[in-house]
Amino acid sequence: MKVEGQRSRSELGSGEFLGAFPTPTLPAGVSCPGAPQCSDFFGYTDTDGNPFRGNWSVSPDYAVNQVNTTARIQADLGFATLTSVTGYIKFDRVWSADTDGGPLPQLDFVTDDRVKQFSQELRLSRDTELVNWLVGAFYSKDHVETSYSGNLSALFNTTTFTSSDQRSKSAAVFANGEWSIADTLKFITGVRYTSERRTNIGGTTDLVSLAPGSALTGAPLGSPPIPIAVSNAKITDKNWSWKLGLNWKPSARVLIYASATQGIKSGGFFAGVATNSGQLIPYRPEKLIAYEVGVKGRAPSAGLSYGMSAFYYDYNDVQTFIRDFVGGLPISRLGNVNSAEIYGLDADLTLSPAVFDGLTLNAGLGLLHSKLSSFASSGGNVPAGNRLPDAPNLSFNVGASYEFSVTENVSARFAIDGRYQSSAFKDALNDPIIETKGYWVWDVRASILQDGDWDFSIWGKNLGDKRYVTQGVNQTVLGSGFRVYGAPRTYGISATKSF
C-alpha cells in the first residue's frame, strides 16, 4: 500500500506580452505583430527587455491539493502468479492565467480543476521454458471538472464562465507473450482490446454585458446570461492495440531488437473557453504505428555502454488545433489532422574509463524529421509538409561527472551537463512568432555523499542564462499574445536521505 499526499501553495510565472500594432517609438529592426515593443488595442507595450517581468493583471497564486493511493496484492496460485493493482487519485487545483499579458483585464481567467480517478488492474503471469506469458484486464473511471471564470471587461465589456464536466469509463483486456525461439532469440507478441465511453456537459456563457453592443454578444445593457457555446455529447470507441518484436542476444552483453507497435490515443473533448459550439465538437482517437530497430550493448573492460535505434512513426488522425468550418463559419478548434510521419535516429554513449577511476562521460544524439499532412487553417488550406509541434530536427546532450573518496564513508561528486536542441515550432501552423530558436543549456552540481544514504548538493541550472521559449499563444487578431520562457539562471541547495 502506498499513500501520497501533496499540498502546494506556490506561484506561477506569467508569459511575456507580445503585441500586434506598431508604435511611434518602435525600435529599428523590430516588426509587428509579435514583439513586446508592439502594442495591444489599448496602447500597452512591454519595453523592459526582461521576459520574466511584466505588468500582469491576475494573481500568480497556484494552489494544489492531491492524494494518490495505490494498493498492490500478489498471490502465488501455483499454476500462475496473480497480481492486483488498485489506484485512486483525487486532485484539486486553482490557478490564474493572464492570456493577454497586459495590465488590463482583457483575457484573464481563473481556472479550477477537480479530478477523481479509480482504476483496477488484474494480471495473471507465468514463466515457462517456451513462453513467459501474461494476461489481464483493466478498468478505470474518471471524473474531471474544469471551470474558467473569465474577465474580458476591458476588451469585450463582459465576463464569462466556462465549465466542462467530463466523465469517462474505460475497460480493456490484454495478453502478452515472450516466446523462446532459441537460446539467443525471443519473439514478442502483445495485444490489447479497449472499450471507452466519454461524456461532456458544459460550454461558455456570457454572464453580463456591461454596455450596449458588446463585442461578444451584441446584447443590450442588462441582458441575462447568454450561452455562446454549448456541449452535451457522448462518444464511444473500441480499438485494438498490438505489438510484435524480436530480441536477439548474440552475446551476453549485446541486444539487437526490432519491433512494430500500434498504439491508440483516446478521443475526447476540448475543455477550454469557446465562442462557438463548433469548437466543442469531440476530436477522434489518434492512431500510431511505430517501427523501431536498434542495438544496446556493454563492454565492461572498456567501461563502455551504448545504444542506437532507428524509428519510423506513422500517425493517423493526429490531435492538434485546426481550423474548421461549422455552419459556414470558420472556427479554431482542437481536432484532427489526417496523417503525419516521423522518422529519425537516437544514439547514446556512456564511458567510464578504468584509467580515470571515478570519471564518467556520457553523450546522446537525436535526429528527427516530422511532416504533417495538409489541413485547413484560418488562412486557408495548409499544404502538407509542416513540422509537428515540439519536434526539433536535432537534439544533443553531453555530460561528465567525477566522484572520489574524501574519507572512508564520505565521497564527493562533481557533475556538468549540457543539452542542445535546434529550433522547434509550438503549433501545427508552424507560427514563427511563437517558435523556439535553437539553444544550449548548461547545469552543474557538486555533492557530498555519505554511505549511499545522504546526499548534500549545491547546484546551478541554465548557467548561461539562456532565454528559450517553451510555450506560446499568438492571438494578435485580438491585439496581443504571449510567450512563456524556460527558467533563467537558477541556484539552489538540496539534501536527500535514502532509507
C-alpha positions as CSV (number, residue, x, y, z in Angstrom):
1,M,0.0,0.0,0.0
2,K,1.3,3.4,-0.9
3,V,-0.4,6.7,0.0
4,E,1.0,10.0,-1.2
5,G,-0.3,13.5,-0.2
6,Q,0.6,16.9,-1.6
7,R,-0.4,20.4,-0.5
8,S,1.3,23.1,-2.5
9,R,0.8,26.9,-2.2
10,S,3.1,28.4,-4.8
11,E,3.2,30.8,-7.7
12,L,3.2,30.5,-11.5
13,G,5.3,32.6,-13.9
14,S,3.4,34.6,-16.5
15,G,4.0,34.8,-20.2
16,E,5.9,37.7,-21.8
17,F,3.5,40.1,-23.6
18,L,3.6,40.3,-27.4
19,G,1.7,43.0,-29.3
20,A,0.0,43.4,-32.6
21,F,0.5,47.0,-33.7
22,P,3.5,49.3,-34.4
23,T,4.0,52.4,-32.3
24,P,5.8,55.7,-33.0
25,T,8.6,54.6,-30.7
26,L,9.1,51.2,-32.2
27,P,12.8,50.4,-32.2
28,A,14.5,50.0,-35.6
29,G,14.6,46.4,-36.8
30,V,11.5,45.4,-34.7
31,S,8.5,44.3,-36.7
32,C,4.9,43.8,-35.7
33,P,3.0,41.7,-34.8
34,G,4.8,39.6,-32.4
35,A,7.3,41.8,-30.5
36,P,6.9,43.0,-26.9
37,Q,7.5,46.6,-28.1
38,C,4.4,46.4,-30.3
39,S,1.1,47.5,-28.7
40,D,-2.3,46.0,-28.0
41,F,-5.6,47.8,-28.7
42,F,-5.1,50.0,-25.7
43,G,-1.5,51.1,-26.5
44,Y,0.3,48.9,-23.9
45,T,3.8,47.8,-24.7
46,D,6.4,45.9,-22.8
47,T,9.8,47.5,-23.2
48,D,11.8,46.3,-20.2
49,G,13.6,43.6,-22.2
50,N,13.0,41.0,-19.4
51,P,10.7,38.1,-20.3
52,F,10.2,37.3,-16.6
53,R,8.8,40.8,-15.8
54,G,5.5,42.3,-16.8
55,N,2.5,44.3,-15.8
56,W,0.1,41.4,-15.3
57,S,-3.5,41.8,-14.1
58,V,-4.0,38.4,-12.4
59,S,-2.7,36.8,-9.2
60,P,0.1,34.3,-9.7
61,D,-1.1,32.1,-6.9
62,Y,-1.1,28.4,-7.7
63,A,-2.8,26.0,-5.2
64,V,-2.7,22.2,-5.4
65,N,-4.2,19.5,-3.2
66,Q,-3.6,15.9,-4.2
67,V,-4.0,12.4,-2.7
68,N,-2.8,9.3,-4.5
69,T,-3.4,5.8,-3.2
70,T,-2.1,2.5,-4.7
71,A,-2.7,-0.9,-3.4
72,R,-0.8,-3.9,-4.8
73,I,-1.6,-7.6,-3.9
74,Q,0.3,-10.5,-5.3
75,A,-0.5,-14.2,-4.8
76,D,1.1,-17.4,-5.9
77,L,-1.7,-19.6,-7.3
78,G,0.6,-22.5,-8.2
79,F,-0.1,-22.5,-11.9
80,A,0.4,-18.7,-12.2
81,T,1.0,-15.5,-10.2
82,L,-2.0,-13.2,-9.6
83,T,-1.3,-9.5,-9.3
84,S,-3.9,-6.9,-8.4
85,V,-3.2,-3.2,-8.6
86,T,-5.8,-0.7,-7.4
87,G,-5.4,3.0,-7.7
88,Y,-7.3,6.2,-6.6
89,I,-6.4,9.8,-7.3
90,K,-8.1,13.0,-6.0
91,F,-6.6,16.2,-7.4
92,D,-7.7,19.8,-7.0
93,R,-6.0,22.8,-8.5
94,V,-6.8,26.6,-8.7
95,W,-4.7,29.0,-10.8
96,S,-4.9,32.1,-12.9
97,A,-3.9,33.0,-16.4
98,D,-3.4,36.4,-18.0
99,T,-3.5,35.4,-21.6
100,D,-3.3,39.0,-22.9
101,G,-0.1,39.6,-21.0
102,G,-1.0,43.2,-20.1
103,P,-2.3,45.3,-17.2
104,L,-6.0,45.4,-18.2
105,P,-8.5,42.6,-17.8
106,Q,-8.8,41.8,-21.5
107,L,-8.5,38.0,-21.5
108,D,-8.0,37.0,-17.8
109,F,-9.1,33.7,-16.4
110,V,-9.2,31.9,-13.0
111,T,-9.2,28.1,-13.5
112,D,-10.5,25.5,-11.1
113,D,-9.7,21.8,-11.9
114,R,-11.0,18.8,-10.0
115,V,-10.1,15.3,-10.9
116,K,-11.1,11.9,-9.4
117,Q,-10.0,8.6,-10.8
118,F,-10.4,5.0,-9.8
119,S,-8.5,2.2,-11.6
120,Q,-8.3,-1.6,-11.1
121,E,-5.9,-4.0,-13.0
122,L,-5.7,-7.8,-12.6
123,R,-2.9,-9.8,-14.1
124,L,-2.0,-13.5,-14.3
125,S,1.5,-14.4,-15.3
126,R,3.9,-17.3,-15.5
127,D,7.3,-18.0,-16.9
128,T,8.0,-21.3,-18.7
129,E,10.8,-22.6,-20.9
130,L,8.7,-22.0,-24.0
131,V,7.0,-18.7,-23.2
132,N,6.7,-16.1,-20.5
133,W,3.1,-15.2,-20.6
134,L,0.8,-12.6,-19.1
135,V,-3.0,-12.0,-19.4
136,G,-5.0,-9.4,-17.7
137,A,-7.9,-6.9,-17.5
138,F,-8.1,-3.2,-16.7
139,Y,-10.9,-0.8,-15.7
140,S,-10.9,2.9,-14.9
141,K,-13.5,5.5,-14.1
142,D,-12.6,9.2,-14.3
143,H,-14.5,12.4,-13.4
144,V,-12.9,15.7,-14.5
145,E,-14.5,19.0,-13.7
146,T,-12.9,22.2,-15.1
147,S,-14.1,25.8,-14.9
148,Y,-12.8,29.1,-16.1
149,S,-14.0,32.4,-14.7
150,G,-13.2,34.9,-17.4
151,N,-12.8,38.7,-17.1
152,L,-12.9,40.2,-20.5
153,S,-14.3,43.6,-19.4
154,A,-11.6,45.8,-20.9
155,L,-11.8,44.2,-24.4
156,F,-15.3,42.9,-24.7
157,N,-17.3,44.6,-21.9
158,T,-18.2,41.3,-20.4
159,T,-17.3,38.5,-18.1
160,T,-17.7,34.8,-18.9
161,F,-18.0,31.4,-17.2
162,T,-16.8,28.2,-18.9
163,S,-17.4,24.8,-17.5
164,S,-16.6,21.2,-18.5
165,D,-17.9,18.2,-16.7
166,Q,-16.3,15.1,-18.3
167,R,-16.9,11.5,-17.2
168,S,-15.2,8.5,-18.8
169,K,-15.1,4.8,-18.3
170,S,-12.5,2.5,-19.9
171,A,-12.3,-1.3,-19.9
172,A,-9.6,-3.4,-21.5
173,V,-8.3,-7.0,-21.8
174,F,-4.8,-7.7,-22.8
175,A,-2.2,-10.5,-23.3
176,N,1.5,-10.6,-23.8
177,G,3.9,-13.4,-24.6
178,E,7.7,-13.6,-24.8
179,W,8.4,-16.8,-26.8
180,S,11.8,-18.6,-26.7
181,I,12.6,-19.5,-30.3
182,A,16.2,-20.2,-29.4
183,D,18.6,-19.6,-26.5
184,T,19.5,-16.2,-28.0
185,L,16.3,-15.3,-29.8
186,K,12.9,-14.3,-28.4
187,F,9.7,-13.4,-30.2
188,I,7.4,-10.8,-28.5
189,T,3.7,-10.7,-29.1
190,G,1.1,-8.5,-27.4
191,V,-2.5,-7.5,-28.0
192,R,-5.0,-5.2,-26.1
193,Y,-8.7,-4.6,-26.7
194,T,-10.1,-1.4,-25.2
195,S,-13.6,0.0,-25.0
196,E,-14.2,3.6,-23.8
197,R,-17.1,5.8,-23.2
198,R,-16.8,9.6,-22.6
199,T,-19.4,12.3,-21.9
200,N,-19.1,16.1,-21.7
201,I,-21.5,18.7,-20.4
202,G,-20.5,22.3,-20.4
203,G,-19.8,25.3,-22.5
204,T,-19.1,29.1,-22.2
205,T,-21.7,31.6,-21.1
206,D,-21.6,35.4,-21.4
207,L,-22.5,36.4,-17.8
208,V,-23.0,40.2,-18.1
209,S,-22.9,42.7,-20.9
210,L,-21.7,45.9,-19.4
211,A,-22.5,48.2,-22.4
212,P,-24.8,48.1,-25.4
213,G,-23.3,46.4,-28.4
214,S,-21.0,44.1,-26.5
215,A,-18.3,42.8,-28.9
216,L,-19.1,39.2,-27.9
217,T,-22.9,39.2,-27.8
218,G,-24.2,42.4,-29.3
219,A,-26.7,42.4,-26.3
220,P,-28.2,45.5,-24.8
221,L,-27.3,46.6,-21.3
222,G,-28.7,44.3,-18.5
223,S,-29.3,41.3,-20.7
224,P,-29.5,37.9,-18.9
225,P,-26.6,35.4,-19.2
226,I,-26.3,34.1,-22.8
227,P,-24.9,30.7,-23.7
228,I,-22.4,31.3,-26.5
229,A,-21.0,27.7,-26.7
230,V,-22.7,24.6,-25.5
231,S,-21.7,20.9,-25.4
232,N,-23.8,17.9,-24.2
233,A,-22.3,15.0,-26.1
234,K,-21.2,11.4,-25.7
235,I,-18.5,9.4,-27.6
236,T,-17.6,5.7,-27.6
237,D,-14.6,4.0,-29.0
238,K,-13.5,0.4,-29.4
239,N,-10.0,-0.3,-30.6
240,W,-7.1,-2.8,-30.8
241,S,-3.5,-2.2,-29.9
242,W,-0.8,-4.7,-30.6
243,K,3.0,-5.3,-30.6
244,L,5.3,-7.7,-32.5
245,G,9.0,-7.8,-31.7
246,L,12.2,-9.8,-32.0
247,N,15.0,-9.7,-29.3
248,W,18.3,-11.3,-30.4
249,K,21.3,-11.6,-28.0
250,P,24.3,-12.7,-30.0
251,S,26.3,-12.4,-26.7
252,A,25.6,-11.8,-23.1
253,R,26.3,-8.1,-23.4
254,V,24.7,-7.2,-26.8
255,L,21.0,-7.0,-27.6
256,I,19.7,-6.4,-31.1
257,Y,16.0,-5.8,-31.4
258,A,13.2,-4.9,-33.9
259,S,9.5,-4.1,-33.2
260,A,6.3,-2.9,-34.7
261,T,3.7,-1.5,-32.4
262,Q,0.2,0.0,-32.8
263,G,-1.0,2.4,-30.1
264,I,-4.1,4.5,-29.7
265,K,-4.5,7.9,-28.0
266,S,-8.1,8.3,-26.9
267,G,-10.5,10.8,-28.4
268,G,-12.1,13.5,-26.2
269,F,-13.5,16.9,-25.7
270,F,-11.9,20.4,-25.7
271,A,-12.5,21.8,-22.2
272,G,-11.4,25.4,-22.7
273,V,-13.0,28.8,-23.5
274,A,-15.1,28.7,-26.7
275,T,-17.0,31.3,-28.6
276,N,-18.9,28.8,-30.8
277,S,-20.4,25.4,-30.1
278,G,-18.5,24.1,-33.1
279,Q,-15.3,24.4,-31.0
280,L,-16.6,21.8,-28.6
281,I,-17.1,19.1,-31.2
282,P,-15.3,16.0,-30.0
283,Y,-12.0,15.0,-31.6
284,R,-11.3,11.5,-32.8
285,P,-8.8,9.0,-31.4
286,E,-5.2,9.3,-32.7
287,K,-3.6,6.1,-34.1
288,L,0.2,5.4,-34.3
289,I,2.0,2.5,-35.8
290,A,5.7,2.6,-34.7
291,Y,8.5,0.7,-36.2
292,E,11.9,0.5,-34.5
293,V,15.2,-1.3,-34.9
294,G,18.2,-0.9,-32.5
295,V,21.1,-2.3,-30.6
296,K,22.2,-2.0,-27.0
297,G,25.4,-3.2,-25.5
298,R,28.1,-3.1,-22.9
299,A,31.9,-3.5,-22.9
300,P,32.8,-3.7,-19.2
301,S,36.5,-4.0,-19.8
302,A,36.4,-0.6,-21.6
303,G,33.9,0.9,-19.2
304,L,31.6,1.4,-22.2
305,S,27.8,1.1,-22.7
306,Y,25.9,2.2,-25.8
307,G,22.6,2.2,-27.6
308,M,21.4,3.2,-31.1
309,S,17.9,2.9,-32.7
310,A,16.2,4.0,-35.9
311,F,12.5,4.5,-35.9
312,Y,9.6,5.4,-38.2
313,Y,6.2,6.6,-36.8
314,D,3.1,6.5,-39.0
315,Y,0.3,8.7,-37.5
316,N,-3.4,8.8,-38.4
317,D,-5.9,11.4,-37.1
318,V,-3.2,13.5,-35.3
319,Q,-4.8,15.5,-32.5
320,T,-3.9,19.2,-32.7
321,F,-5.5,22.6,-33.1
322,I,-7.0,23.1,-36.6
323,R,-9.2,25.5,-38.5
324,D,-12.7,24.1,-39.3
325,F,-16.0,25.3,-40.7
326,V,-19.2,24.9,-38.8
327,G,-22.4,26.3,-40.1
328,G,-20.4,28.0,-42.8
329,L,-18.3,29.9,-40.3
330,P,-14.5,29.4,-39.8
331,I,-13.6,28.4,-36.3
332,S,-10.4,27.2,-34.5
333,R,-10.8,24.0,-32.5
334,L,-9.0,21.0,-31.1
335,G,-9.4,18.4,-33.9
336,N,-7.6,16.0,-36.1
337,V,-5.1,16.3,-39.0
338,N,-5.4,13.3,-41.4
339,S,-1.9,12.0,-41.0
340,A,1.7,12.6,-40.1
341,E,5.0,10.9,-40.1
342,I,8.2,11.0,-38.0
343,Y,11.4,9.2,-38.6
344,G,14.8,9.5,-37.0
345,L,17.7,8.2,-35.1
346,D,18.6,8.1,-31.4
347,A,22.1,7.2,-30.0
348,D,23.6,7.3,-26.6
349,L,27.1,6.5,-25.2
350,T,28.4,6.2,-21.6
351,L,32.1,5.8,-20.9
352,S,33.8,5.1,-17.5
353,P,37.5,4.7,-18.4
354,A,39.4,2.5,-16.0
355,V,42.5,4.7,-16.3
356,F,40.5,7.5,-14.7
357,D,38.7,5.9,-11.8
358,G,35.5,7.8,-10.8
359,L,35.2,9.6,-14.1
360,T,32.0,9.1,-16.2
361,L,31.3,10.7,-19.6
362,N,28.0,10.5,-21.5
363,A,26.6,11.8,-24.7
364,G,23.4,11.5,-26.6
365,L,22.2,12.4,-30.1
366,G,18.7,12.7,-31.7
367,L,18.0,13.3,-35.3
368,L,14.3,13.8,-36.2
369,H,12.2,14.5,-39.3
370,S,8.5,15.2,-39.0
371,K,5.8,16.1,-41.5
372,L,2.1,16.8,-41.2
373,S,-0.4,16.2,-44.0
374,S,-2.4,19.1,-45.4
375,F,-5.1,20.6,-43.2
376,A,-7.5,23.6,-43.0
377,S,-6.4,26.8,-41.2
378,S,-7.6,30.4,-40.6
379,G,-5.6,31.5,-43.6
380,G,-6.9,28.7,-45.9
381,N,-5.6,25.2,-46.6
382,V,-2.1,24.5,-45.2
383,P,-0.2,22.2,-47.7
384,A,1.5,19.1,-46.5
385,G,4.9,19.5,-45.0
386,N,4.6,21.4,-41.8
387,R,6.5,20.0,-38.9
388,L,4.9,18.6,-35.8
389,P,4.8,20.8,-32.7
390,D,7.8,20.4,-30.3
391,A,9.8,18.3,-32.8
392,P,13.3,19.7,-33.2
393,N,15.4,18.3,-36.1
394,L,18.4,17.9,-33.8
395,S,18.9,17.3,-30.1
396,F,22.1,16.6,-28.3
397,N,23.2,16.1,-24.7
398,V,26.6,15.7,-23.1
399,G,27.8,15.3,-19.5
400,A,30.7,14.5,-17.3
401,S,30.9,13.5,-13.6
402,Y,33.8,12.8,-11.3
403,E,33.5,11.0,-7.9
404,F,36.3,10.4,-5.4
405,S,36.6,9.4,-1.8
406,V,37.1,12.0,0.9
407,T,37.1,9.7,3.9
408,E,36.2,6.0,4.4
409,N,32.5,6.7,4.4
410,V,32.3,10.0,2.5
411,S,32.7,10.8,-1.1
412,A,32.4,13.9,-3.3
413,R,31.0,14.2,-6.8
414,F,31.2,17.0,-9.4
415,A,29.0,16.9,-12.5
416,I,28.3,19.1,-15.5
417,D,25.6,18.5,-18.1
418,G,24.6,20.3,-21.2
419,R,21.8,19.9,-23.7
420,Y,21.0,21.4,-27.1
421,Q,18.0,21.4,-29.3
422,S,17.5,23.0,-32.7
423,S,14.5,25.2,-33.5
424,A,11.0,23.8,-32.9
425,F,7.5,25.1,-33.6
426,K,4.8,25.2,-31.0
427,D,1.7,24.6,-33.2
428,A,0.7,22.8,-36.3
429,L,0.7,26.1,-38.2
430,N,4.4,26.5,-37.6
431,D,3.9,30.1,-36.5
432,P,7.3,31.8,-36.3
433,I,6.0,34.3,-33.7
434,I,6.0,31.5,-31.0
435,E,8.8,29.4,-32.5
436,T,11.6,28.2,-30.2
437,K,15.0,29.0,-31.6
438,G,18.0,26.6,-31.1
439,Y,19.6,26.8,-27.7
440,W,22.2,25.3,-25.3
441,V,21.5,24.9,-21.6
442,W,24.3,24.0,-19.1
443,D,23.8,22.7,-15.5
444,V,26.4,21.9,-12.8
445,R,26.2,20.1,-9.4
446,A,28.6,19.5,-6.5
447,S,27.6,16.8,-4.0
448,I,28.8,15.3,-0.8
449,L,27.6,11.7,-0.3
450,Q,27.8,9.6,2.9
451,D,27.4,5.8,2.8
452,G,25.0,6.0,0.0
453,D,22.4,7.4,2.4
454,W,22.9,11.1,2.5
455,D,23.4,13.4,-0.5
456,F,24.1,17.1,0.2
457,S,24.3,19.1,-3.1
458,I,24.7,22.7,-4.3
459,W,23.7,23.2,-7.9
460,G,23.2,25.7,-10.7
461,K,20.9,25.4,-13.7
462,N,21.0,27.3,-17.0
463,L,24.3,28.9,-16.2
464,G,24.4,30.8,-19.4
465,D,21.0,32.4,-18.5
466,K,19.7,31.3,-22.0
467,R,16.3,32.7,-22.9
468,Y,14.3,30.0,-24.8
469,V,10.6,29.7,-25.5
470,T,8.7,26.7,-24.0
471,Q,5.1,27.7,-24.9
472,G,3.3,30.5,-26.7
473,V,-0.1,31.7,-27.9
474,N,-0.5,34.0,-30.9
475,Q,-3.8,35.8,-30.6
476,T,-2.8,39.1,-32.2
477,V,-6.1,39.1,-34.0
478,L,-7.3,40.2,-30.5
479,G,-4.3,42.6,-30.2
480,S,-1.9,40.5,-28.1
481,G,-0.4,37.2,-27.2
482,F,2.3,35.8,-25.0
483,R,5.4,33.6,-24.9
484,V,6.5,31.5,-21.9
485,Y,10.2,31.1,-21.3
486,G,12.3,28.4,-19.6
487,A,13.6,29.2,-16.2
488,P,16.5,31.7,-16.1
489,R,19.8,31.1,-14.3
490,T,18.9,29.4,-11.0
491,Y,20.9,28.3,-8.0
492,G,20.0,26.0,-5.1
493,I,20.9,23.5,-2.4
494,S,19.4,20.2,-1.6
495,A,19.6,17.4,0.9
496,T,18.4,13.8,0.3
497,K,18.1,10.9,2.7
498,S,17.6,7.4,1.5
499,F,16.0,4.7,3.7
